[in-house]
Amino acid sequence: MFELTKSQKQIQKAAKGFAKGEFDKELAYEFEKSGTFPKKIWKQAAELGFVGIHFPEKYSGGDMGMLEAVLVLEEFCRKDASIGSALAMAPFASESLLAFGSEELKEKFLPPVAEGEIMSAGAFSDSQRGGNYTSIQTTALKDKDQWVINGTKTNVINGGQAGFYIVLCRTKPGDEGDKGISMLIVEGDRPGISAETVGKKLGGNMFPTAQVTFENVTIPAANLVGKEGAGIAQLNTFLLESRLLSAAQALGIARGALDRAMDYIKERAQFQRKLSAFQVTRHKIADMATKIELAELVTYKAAWERDQGRMNAKLTSMAKMTAARTAMEVGAQAIQLYGGYGYMTEYEVERYYREAKTVELHLGARDVHKDIIAGAVIGRIK
């Protein structure tokens, strides 16, 4: 039977304590409204070892597993959906460098991420190409001992503020499909990089999202991440891990929405009775709690499997899909329980719902995960 270890419970408690002490409700409202990244909180989290907790110690990480990273993000997003999501996105795409980068690249770029000095970014989707990574037109051409990159990437998280980008490029332009596509690391201050923000979003407004253009950007040949031509395979591996962290966000958001709904129904009265005394209310809470429990089980199991060296695509997609759907359903029900107050920013639940939708769409919507799960269950059709 699965159970958290004593160490994991301590990490969970520490993350909860940090979030309780540092995530201010009024500050979160102002940051979300103005689109401001919570830099001070991020640096404090890094100093305490919460950022890059699953990185090896030699890269300034916590030398722990994916399950520990899941526990931390869950508690952060439970306390505040927007701040938690911003902290979750600060090291976005750095796992691909950790998994496939050379020792030299990892030693250079990963410690600043874990120490809260720089944010990272994944520039994967081309403008007008969406999630069809095999059709990208961004090129990286070899010129002696350097690469020359040209192209435009869309929906780049941390675009314009990242210390480095992991860029998916076509290094052999004549090849089609996933052939000839590679990953390269590009420092954020290289000449020829420009970023244009996508503007206000439904959710995820505390971290920047931009369209990033690379115009004759030159980088050393050694900035190739992994093997040339293996970019799509490497991206797919990264997506598996990142979806686990996304599931943790969703799980935390669902718990946070339930927490606020519980606070409200225990205080609010109608017809001389607290809302929590009505059977219809109690049944709604029962449904919400049950969905969260199920999402927790599949998310924790998927993370635990990864830490045992068994990266399970089916289970990972089940975790992401289930947790995201739970966050959406619990968030919507929380708004219903609040009634008209649920739409007001001071009660937070509307923001939890918006952040839940952002997580649901991030790294593949529901149909993407259904395809992965069905493929694993049905197998090859003869």
BATOR-703743 format. One record per residue: residue in one letter; x, y, z of N, C-alpha, C in turn. Coordinates in pm, whole numbers, plus 50000, padded with zeros to 5 digits. Atoms other than C-alpha are relative to their C-alpha. Layout:
N
AXYZXYZXYZ/...
This chain:
382
M500854988050000500005000050000500885012450000/F499174988150012501395033949903499815009550119/E500054990349891502285058350183501255008849993/L498874991049998504485089050208500964996350111/T498995002649898507745084650397500015011650100/K499874989549899508575104750707500655012549941/S499304988950063510955126350503499075007749906/Q500934993650094508305133250238498935007950074/K500994992849919505785143050505500605012950058/Q499334988149947508325167350650500145010749892/I499904990650112508895183050308498655006249971/Q501374995250021505145186050260499635010350106/K500294990849890504835202850599500795013049985/A499164988250017507725226450527499485009049887/A500564992450113506225236950191498715006950041/K501264994249952502865242850356500285011850092/G499654989249908504485263950628500565012149928/F499444988850078506435284750378498905007649928/A501094993550073503355291550167499095007950093/K500864993149903501295300850472500645013050047/G499314988249948503935325450588500315010749896/E499514990650101504885341450255498985003749892/F500974997250107501865339750020498885008850055/D500974990349950499895371050102498845001649902/K501194999350084496325372649968499915013149923/E500114987050065496315409949894501115002249899/L498864998950092499755408549734499744991749875/A500325008850113498615379549517499005006749906/Y501004993050082495635399749399500665010949915/E499334989250072497845429249303500944994749892/F499085006050096500445407449132499254994249880/E500775006250107497805388748932499385010749910/K500634989050074496095421048830501015007349911/S498994992450073499325438148720500914991249914/G499155009050076500965407048571501445000150049/T498674999249938503905408748813500454986550053/F499455012549949506115378748882500425001850146/P499664998749858506545372449260501484996950028/K498565002449999510325375849246500554997550140/K499485001549864510975379949618499644986450059/I500465012949949508915349149708500764988649932/W499255010150076510625329149432501424998550054/K498645000749948514075337949565500034993850140/Q500085006149867513035328849920499774985049990/A500255014350021511695295649796501264992949955/A498745005850048514985289249617501014998550114/E499065000449887517015297549929499694988350095/L500415010949912515015271350121500054986449929/G499835012750071515615245049852498764994749932/F501235004850063512095242849709500085000349847/V499834999150146513135253149355501084989949959/G499035010250042514855224349177500244989550106/I499845009949891514245200949470500354986349945/H499705013050062514515171649226501275000449915/F498694999450065517835183849081501044993350089/P498905005349918521025166249195500665011150082/E499374990349909522905183249478501145007649932/K498864993350065525875191049252499565011449910/Y500544988850077523595214349055499165009250089/S500684991849898522385231749375498574995450025/G501345005549975519295209449388499894993050134/G500255006849873517745190349674500314985349997/D499635014150015518785156349536498854990750040/M501185008049965515235143549585499284995849873/G500715005650113512625127849361498875008749949/M501144992950059509695138449148498835000850097/L501114999749903507255129349425500175011650097/E499764988649911508895154949655499675013249929/A500324987950078508605181149378498495001749987/V501474999850008504925172049339499405005150130/L500524996049868504305176249712500175015050024/V499724985749981505915210749714499055008549916/L500864992150088503985224049413498534998950041/E501385001749953500745209749546499695009550114/E500234991249884501105228849873500055014749959/F499914986150047502135260849695498705004249931/C501224996650075499125260149460498764999050088/R501135000849907496815250449743499835013050077/K500064987449925497705281849935499635011549910/D500374989750096497555304349629500254994749860/A499905006150132496835291649279500935007749907/S499214991950093498525320749101501485000650038/I498614999949956501695323849310500614986249983/G499505013750015502065286149316500334996649856/S499775002850142501745284048938501215007749948/A498844992050043504295312148890501304993550044/L498795006749951506845294049107500244986949925/A499875012550074506125261648922500605002349862/M499554997050135506855278348588501405006149993/A498704993350001510085296148690501124991249941/P498945008350059512325265948604499534991949879/F500615007750108510205254948307501024996249891/A499145005850106512045232848053501404996450046/S498655003349953515165229748269500194984950016/E499895014649989514355192648314500574993749873/S499455005550125515205187047946501525001549997/L498554998149990518665201348010500584990050099/L499545009449899519005179948322500094985849944/A500055013750053518075148348131500984997649886/F499255002550124520025153547809501225008849978/G498894990950023522525182047842501354994050038/S498645004249963526275177447859500295004550142/E499634996349863527935179748197500385014750008/E499594986050003529395213248101498795009450000/L501204991650007525975227748012499224999550131/K500755001449875524345214048326500675007750114/E499274993049895527055228048551499915015249984/K500074985750027526755261948385498615005850025/F501344994050002522975266548366499054995450112/L500975004949902521215245048628500145006450139/P499914993749867522665259648954499325013650009/P500704987249990521435295148876498474998750003/V501455002449997517935280848817499584995850140/A500355005049867517865261749146500225010550109/E499694989749901519335291649332499145012549986/G500914988750017516635315249205500645012249938/E499324988850065518985336648999499455002749860/I500574998550134517485330248655498814990649982/M501085008850043514315316048504500404993649867/S499735006850128514405291548214498724999849918/A501165000050088512105288347915500134989049895/G500045009850107511045262347662499375006249876/A500504994450126510695275947308499814988549902/F500245012250077509105246047139499095002149879/S501004998550107506065256646931500335011749909/D499844989250097506525276546614498705007949988/S501174992050028504165305246540499214993849886/Q500945005850097501135292046344500094984849992/R499855014650007502205256046411499394993050121/G500605005849881500745250846759500814988850059/G499345011449937501525217446918500554989849902/N499455009150100502585201346591501505002449988/Y498564997349991506255200646680500784994849880/T499255005850113507275179446382499945008749875/S500104991350118506265207346142500715013450020/I499354987249971508455234546294500905004449885/Q499184994350106510275257946058501195007950055/T498844993349941512695274146304501264991949969/T498805007250043516165265446178501225003650084/A498694997849939519595261846332501024993849904/L499055004850100522305259346068501425000750055/K498635000949950525835248646148500925008749913/D499014991650068528525274146059501314998950077/K498735002949933531935260946160499754995550143/D500145004149861531925260446542498825006850070/Q501174993749938528545277146594498734996649923/W501315001650061524825274646521499435014049975/V500684987550030522865302646355498504997149995/I501425003349982519195302746460499115011049944/N501004990950053516255318646277498614993850012/G501375004849988512545315546350499265007150112/T500844993849898509675326146572499264989350079/K500665009449910508365306746871498825006950071/T501204994449941504925311747023499714994150138/N500395004349865503505308947376501194995250083/V498795003549926506955308547532499865005050144/I500104996649858506575307647911501345005750046/N498834992449954509045332148071500735006949885/G499404993350114509745346147726500255014850028/G499624986249976511585379247746500695002150134/Q499384998749868512725373148105500904988250036/A499245012149969514425339248086501505002149987/G498554999850010518115334948151500494991749883/F499685007950119518145308547878498734993449947/Y501105006950068515835291747629500484986249954/I499785012850067515665255247530499185000849872/V500674997350127514855259147161499994987549912/L500155011250092513525232346929500195005349858/C499644994850133515085237546586500154988649900/R499735009550108515315220246253501465002149957/T498574998750029519045214246218500374993949865/K499815005150136518665195645888498745003649921/P501214994850064516155216545690499424991149891/G500505008550108515865191045408499174988350049/D500725011449944514465164045639498575004050034/E501404997549968510745160545708499634993150131/G500485006249876508735151646017500945002550115/D499174998249881510695145446334501494998249971/K498595001650034513955138846149500685013649991/G499224987750013516605165446174499595011050095/I500414990049901515015183146474500834998050127/S499115000849885517295191246767499645010550104/M500144990349891517325209547100501305007650017/L498824991849973519695238547161499705009550114/I500164990549890520265260847460500535013649954/V499674986550045520275298147387499925009550118/E499994990349891521305323947646499055011649967/G501024989850021518615350347693500515013549955/D499464986950037520965379647633500754999949866/R499345000750130522195368447290499415010449905/P500514990550099521925395147017499094992949900/G500915005650099519035389246778498744993950057/I501205005449937516455377747033499065011650034/S501024990049963513245398047064498754992750048/A501195006249941510125390647267498855009950003/E501214991949998506595403747236498954992950086/T500935006549909504205396447523498674997249933/V501325003450054500905379347443498905008150069/G500964991749929499205403047690499274992650111/K500795005549889496605395947957499394986749959/K500535013450025495525359647984498884996850099/L501035004549908492665341148150500614996750135/G499275003649879495105326948404501495000449970/G498554999850021498855324548453500555013749974/N499574986350027499235362248462501205004450082/M498824996349922502055362148719501304995949932/F498795003350074504485346148476499815004449855/P500124994750136505235361248134499854989149896/T500115008650116504205344647812500185008849877/A499654991150112505595358147486500214992449871/Q499555004950130506215353147119501455004549986/V498574997150002509975351047081500564997449860/T499405001150133511825357346755501524999150012/F498555001750008515365345546685500445003949859/E499564995050130517025364946404501524999749992/N498555001950014520485352646310500704999650136/V499425001549866521185343546671501074989249994/T498905009650003524555326646703500314994850140/I499635006549874525475301946978501124990049972/P498935009850021528445278547030499444986449960/A500415013550043528235244046871499754991050121/A500145008249878528565229647224498665002050070/N501304997549939525115243847310498924990349953/L500935010650039523485213947145499644991750123/V500475007849885521355195947408499724985749953/G500175013950041521665158347371500574997449862/K499505003850132522065143247026499305007949891/E500604993450115521525160846698498984990649935/G501065007950062518265149046543499104992850098/A500795007049898516895135746873499055009450074/G500784989849931514945167246960498594995950038/I501395003949972511425152646935499944989350108/A499975010549898512275121647140500335006150136/Q499644993349875513905143847404498845008550052/L501154991949960510895167147404498924991350061/N501035008949947508525137947458500334995250141/T499585003949865510535126747760499795011550098/F500224988249916510475162047901498525001950030/L501434997949982506715164447848499424990450105/L500475009549900506175133248057500255005350141/E499674994849868507975148148356499235012950030/S500654987349978506475182448310498514998450027/R501425002549976502945168248300499744995450142/L500135003749858503535153348643499965012450087/L499974987549924504385187748777498725008149975/S501254993350033501335201648598498844993650077/A501025007049921499185175048768500065004350146/A499844995349861500625186249102499385013850018/Q500634986849994499575222049028498494998650008/A501455001750005496065210748942499464994250130/L500425006149874495825189349253499975010450112/G499964989449899496865218649471498905010249981/I501074990450028494415242049299498654994350045/A501255006449957491585217249360499875000250152/R500034999949853492505214349728499735014150053/G500194986349957492695252149761498565004749982/A501404996450025489245256649605499094993550102/L500815006849898487815230749843500195006650137/D499744993249872489485247850141499145012650014/R500744987449994487835280850054498494997550003/A501425003649995484465264449992499624995650141/M500265004649863484705247850334499915011750097/D500034988149914485495280950504498685007549984/Y501204992350028482515297150337498744993350055/I501235006749958479855270850408499904998550152/K500035000849854480875269150773499625013350065/E500294986749947480375306550815498665005549950/R501204994550063477495314750579498744992850047/A501275005749953473935309450706498855004249910/Q501264997150068470575307450529498874993150075/F501145005549927467185302050692500394995350141/Q499535002549863468855302851034500834987250013/R499145012049995471095273250942501275002649919/K498764999050076474725271750833499874991849871/L500065007350126475165260950472500534985850013/S499405013249979477245231850595499044989950060/A500995009149940474155217250762499034994349897/F500925004750102472185212950439500564987849928/Q499545012350063472345178450282500535002349859/V499554997550137472665192049929501425005749999/T498654994449990475745211850036501004989250040/R499115010649949477245182450220500324990049889/H499765009450110476825160049915500955005849896/K499064993550092478595185449696501424999250053/I498675000849938481495186449940500544985849991/A499605014150008481555148349943500534996649861/D499575002450138481825147349563501355006649973/M498744992750021484585173549561501164992950067/A498935006649925486625155649828500384986549938/T499745013050062486265122049653500825001649872/K499254997650124487485135949320501455003650031/I498634996149962490505151449491500794987950048/E499315012049950491365118949667500444991149885/L499655008450116491295099749338501115006449918/A498944993150074493395126149163501334999050073/E498775001349921495925124549446500634986349981/L499475013650011496285086949420500724997849868/V499375002550130497015086249047501205009249979/T498874990850014499305116849065501204995250081/Y498925004949915501355103649356500604987149943/K499505012750053501585069149198500865002449875/A499234997150122502765083448864501375005850036/A498734994049957505435104149042500904989450065/W499255010649933506495074349254500594990449896/E499515008850108506785052448942501215006249930/R498884993250065509045078448782501234999150088/D498855000649908511255078549092500584986050013/Q499505013750001511565040849064500664996549867/G499365002150129512955045148714499064994449895/R500995005250096509715035148540499095011549956/M500804988850050508455065148344498844994449919/N501205006250056504885055148257499165010749930/A500734989850076503335076047978498504999250026/K501435001749976499865061448034499605005850135/L500324995549865499885068148408500205015250014/T499754985649995501365102848361498845007849937/S501144993350064498595112548118498734998450083/M501155001849910496015097748355500055010150114/A499844990549889497425119448634499695014149955/K500234986450050497475151448427498535002349967/M501394998450041494015146048281499064999950119/T500895001349884492385135248608500145011850094/A499794988949907493965162248824499475013149941/A500484987750064493195189948571498485000449996/R501465000650003489605178548531499435002150141/T500444998349861489255176748909500095014650042/A499844985849966490605212148949498895008349937/M501084992850067488075224748694498664997550067/E501305003449943485135206348848499855005050143/V500044995249861485995214649209499955015350003/G500034985450007486695250849116498625005249962/A501354995850042483325253848939499004998050112/Q500935002749890481515238049233500215009750116/A499724990349894483245261349477499325013349969/I500684987750040481945291049278498504998850022/Q501435002349979478435275949289499625001150147/L500284999449856478615272349666500065014350053/Y499904985949960479625308749701498855008349945/G501054992150062476755319849480500605011949927/G499524987950067477175355449349501365004450047/Y498694996349948480195360449572501134992749928/G498985007950066482045333849374500665006949883/Y499464992750113482565358149087500845012050043/M499304988249951484165384549308501444996550037/T498575003049982487965386649324500414998750146/E499585000649860488135391549700499804986250062/Y500245013349946486875356049754500884989249937/E498945008550056489645340349541499544988449913/V500355012350072487655310749407499925002149849/E500044997650144487175327249068501414999149940/R498625000750047490955329749037500494985549998/Y499655014350001491375293149133499434993249876/Y500635005950118488955284148856500755003949873/R499274995450117490845305248601501364993149988/E498705006750002494175290148701499844985149966/A500275014150032492645255348678499874998149850/K500155001050145491705261948316501345001349930/T498664998450058495235273548238500794987150009/V499285012649982496695241548381499414989149912/E500655010250082494145220348197500505000649855/L499584998450138495255234547861501514998549982/H498555000250008498975234647941500514985849973/L499335012750032501105206547789499054989249949/G500915009650060498245190347604498644999850067/A501365000349947494495193047647499534985650018/R500505013149961492305163947750500084989649888/D499995009650111492065147847404501394994349974/V498625004850018495855145547380500294988550095/H499735010349900495995125347698499134987649979/K500845011550031493075103447597500624991649889/D499335007450107494975094347281501174991850054/I498865007149940498055084947484499534988150082/I500535010749915496045064347733499414988949915/A500625010150086494015046947463501064992049924/G498935006950072497165038847268500694989650086/A499355009349907498705022647575499094988250036/V500955010449960495555003247667499674990649884/I500415008150116494524991447319501194993249935/G498815005650064498024986347187499965001649849/R499894998850146498964982246828498864992749930/I501085006250077496134975446584500604992949878/K499425008150111497064947446344499115000749877/
